Amino acid sequence: MPVHYFYLIIAVAAETIGTTALQASQQFSRLGPSLIVLVAYAFSFYMMGLTLKFMPVGVVYAIWSGLGILLIAVIAFVVFGQKLDLPAVIGMLLIMSGIIVIHLFSKSSGH
């Protein structure tokens, strides 16, 4: 796997941790999760910045945000008991389809 995909995966993971902590921070009223939000987002943007040395910003952001959306939806269901309706699930499947199309067919994705 090219190094820039590793950077991007780490960026997505850090963003997912930050967003999960954002929910747990209860609107920044809990110190521990609030600090995790700040550190995780900062690290996520740093790793995304490294990815931008190899891939266009539009492709990086599409993959970063799309995978983040999907991971957060799963975590929100498992950890926080938040359920999605059918249109939300279909929309997320369309987002995943877009990520797959970019990865498989785009020459801009840097693979």
PyMOL commands that set and color helices and strands:
alter all, ss='L'
color gray80, all
select helices_A, chain A and resi 3-24+31-51+57-80+86-105+107-109
alter helices_A, ss='H'
color red, helices_A
deselect
rebuild
show_as cartoon
